[in-house]
Every structure is written in C-alpha cells, then in structure tokens.
C-alpha cells in the first residue's frame, strides 16, 4: 500500500497521486503538463502497533494525586 499525495495544479485544480515515499514529488501535472505544488494532507492516519501509547501514562502529578484521593473515598451506592 503506497501513500496518496495531494497536488495542486494552477489549471486543473487539486488531484491525488499514489506514489512511493522515496519517489520525488511531481513537478508537472500529468493532465496538462503545468507546474504543480504538493499539498500538506489533512487525512493522516497513524496506527501505533507498539505498547506505551496510552493517554493514562502521561498524566500530570496533580491528576494522579486527585485520582488517588477519589479511589480512597468509598462510593455510595444508590438503591433503586
């Protein structure tokens, strides 16, 4: 699976091109031959496949102390 890059042509508008990461960016539009500029994509999907990327691991010390206090107080169960 290769990444898809977005380019903007002054004549044709925005188009997508599937390229290898190591490929050089396009300089000319494949449709009209005009100059193009590669755009920064907004659709970046990152999948972390390793451990250690949990939001709870980077909590502040203040958050951790409040969590300890809350866990020490007994919860009141509601009877229905």
C-alpha positions, 0 to 999 in steps of 0.5 A: 500500500503506497501513500496518496499525495495531494497536488495542486495544479494552477489549471486543473485544480487539486488531484491525488497521486499514489506514489512511493515515499522515496519517489520525488514529488511531481513537478508537472501535472500529468493532465496538462503538463503545468507546474504543480505544488504538493499539498500538506494532507489533512487525512493522516492516519497513524496506527501505533502497533507498539505498547506505551501509547496510552493517554493514562501514562502521561498524566500530570502529578496533580491528576494522579494525586486527585485520582488517588484521593477519589479511589480512597473515598468509598462510593455510595451506592444508590438503591433503586 
